[in-house]
Amino acid sequence: MTFVLLSTVPDKSIRHGCAYRAAGVLSMKKQVIEYAGVPVGIVIPDEDRLKFIAVKFHVHDLDEQRFGSPDEVRLAIHDLMTRRHPKPLHA
């Protein structure tokens, strides 16, 4: 199992990502990914994709998977969590 230690640096460019366009290519530094207000991992650039690094056990199934955008990661996390904790039929 791999653990990643995240710094609690108050720099918003790290927390929210720092993206810019250069010659038509999107370049990004690491970005914290949250689910339900809780940081659950980060994405880091990896070739032309973003690699998700999980820091919470409940999203470990997505660890090291590559995605096209931070929103795609959030959607995958949402899908994973709703599959694990579906709404009851009687609700």
C-alpha positions as a Markdown table, in Angstrom:
| # | Residue | x | y | z |
|---|---|---|---|---|
| 1 | Met | 0.0 | 0.0 | 0.0 |
| 2 | Thr | 1.3 | 3.5 | -0.9 |
| 3 | Phe | 0.8 | 6.5 | 1.3 |
| 4 | Val | 1.2 | 10.0 | 0.2 |
| 5 | Leu | 1.8 | 12.8 | 2.7 |
| 6 | Leu | 0.2 | 16.1 | 1.6 |
| 7 | Ser | 1.6 | 19.4 | 2.9 |
| 8 | Thr | -0.8 | 21.8 | 4.5 |
| 9 | Val | 0.7 | 24.7 | 2.6 |
| 10 | Pro | -1.8 | 27.6 | 2.4 |
| 11 | Asp | -0.8 | 28.3 | -1.2 |
| 12 | Lys | -4.0 | 28.3 | -3.2 |
| 13 | Ser | -2.2 | 27.6 | -6.4 |
| 14 | Ile | -1.3 | 24.1 | -5.0 |
| 15 | Arg | -4.7 | 23.5 | -3.4 |
| 16 | His | -6.7 | 24.5 | -6.5 |
| 17 | Gly | -4.2 | 23.7 | -9.2 |
| 18 | Cys | -2.3 | 26.1 | -11.3 |
| 19 | Ala | -3.2 | 25.7 | -14.9 |
| 20 | Tyr | -2.0 | 27.6 | -18.0 |
| 21 | Arg | -2.0 | 27.1 | -21.7 |
| 22 | Ala | 1.2 | 26.9 | -23.6 |
| 23 | Ala | 1.2 | 26.2 | -27.3 |
| 24 | Gly | -2.3 | 24.7 | -27.1 |
| 25 | Val | -1.4 | 22.2 | -24.3 |
| 26 | Leu | -2.9 | 22.4 | -20.9 |
| 27 | Ser | -0.2 | 22.2 | -18.2 |
| 28 | Met | -1.0 | 21.8 | -14.5 |
| 29 | Lys | 0.7 | 21.4 | -11.2 |
| 30 | Lys | -0.7 | 19.0 | -8.6 |
| 31 | Gln | -4.3 | 19.6 | -7.5 |
| 32 | Val | -6.2 | 18.4 | -4.4 |
| 33 | Ile | -9.4 | 16.5 | -5.1 |
| 34 | Glu | -12.1 | 16.6 | -2.6 |
| 35 | Tyr | -15.3 | 14.5 | -2.1 |
| 36 | Ala | -18.0 | 15.8 | 0.1 |
| 37 | Gly | -15.7 | 18.5 | 1.4 |
| 38 | Val | -12.9 | 16.1 | 2.4 |
| 39 | Pro | -9.6 | 15.9 | 0.5 |
| 40 | Val | -9.4 | 12.3 | -0.8 |
| 41 | Gly | -6.4 | 12.6 | -3.2 |
| 42 | Ile | -4.5 | 14.6 | -5.7 |
| 43 | Val | -4.0 | 14.6 | -9.4 |
| 44 | Ile | -0.6 | 15.2 | -11.0 |
| 45 | Pro | 0.3 | 15.6 | -14.6 |
| 46 | Asp | 1.4 | 12.3 | -16.3 |
| 47 | Glu | 2.2 | 12.6 | -19.9 |
| 48 | Asp | -1.0 | 14.0 | -21.5 |
| 49 | Arg | -3.3 | 12.9 | -18.7 |
| 50 | Leu | -3.8 | 13.4 | -15.0 |
| 51 | Lys | -2.8 | 10.6 | -12.6 |
| 52 | Phe | -5.0 | 10.3 | -9.5 |
| 53 | Ile | -3.1 | 9.5 | -6.2 |
| 54 | Ala | -5.5 | 8.4 | -3.5 |
| 55 | Val | -4.9 | 9.5 | 0.1 |
| 56 | Lys | -8.1 | 8.0 | 1.6 |
| 57 | Phe | -8.8 | 4.3 | 1.7 |
| 58 | His | -12.4 | 4.6 | 0.3 |
| 59 | Val | -11.1 | 5.8 | -3.0 |
| 60 | His | -8.1 | 3.6 | -3.3 |
| 61 | Asp | -9.7 | 1.6 | -6.1 |
| 62 | Leu | -9.0 | 4.7 | -8.3 |
| 63 | Asp | -5.3 | 5.1 | -7.2 |
| 64 | Glu | -2.9 | 5.7 | -10.1 |
| 65 | Gln | -5.7 | 5.7 | -12.7 |
| 66 | Arg | -5.4 | 8.4 | -15.4 |
| 67 | Phe | -8.1 | 10.9 | -16.3 |
| 68 | Gly | -8.6 | 13.7 | -18.7 |
| 69 | Ser | -9.6 | 16.3 | -16.2 |
| 70 | Pro | -10.2 | 16.9 | -12.5 |
| 71 | Asp | -13.9 | 16.8 | -13.1 |
| 72 | Glu | -13.6 | 13.4 | -14.6 |
| 73 | Val | -11.8 | 12.2 | -11.4 |
| 74 | Arg | -14.6 | 13.7 | -9.3 |
| 75 | Leu | -17.2 | 11.9 | -11.4 |
| 76 | Ala | -15.3 | 8.6 | -11.0 |
| 77 | Ile | -15.2 | 9.1 | -7.2 |
| 78 | His | -18.9 | 9.9 | -7.1 |
| 79 | Asp | -19.7 | 6.8 | -9.2 |
| 80 | Leu | -17.5 | 4.6 | -7.0 |
| 81 | Met | -19.1 | 5.9 | -3.8 |
| 82 | Thr | -22.6 | 5.6 | -5.0 |
| 83 | Arg | -21.9 | 2.0 | -6.1 |
| 84 | Arg | -20.6 | 1.2 | -2.6 |
| 85 | His | -23.3 | 3.0 | -0.8 |
| 86 | Pro | -26.5 | 2.9 | -3.0 |
| 87 | Lys | -29.6 | 4.6 | -1.8 |
| 88 | Pro | -32.1 | 2.2 | -0.1 |
| 89 | Leu | -35.1 | 1.2 | -2.3 |
| 90 | His | -37.5 | 2.2 | 0.4 |
| 91 | Ala | -36.3 | 5.8 | 0.8 |
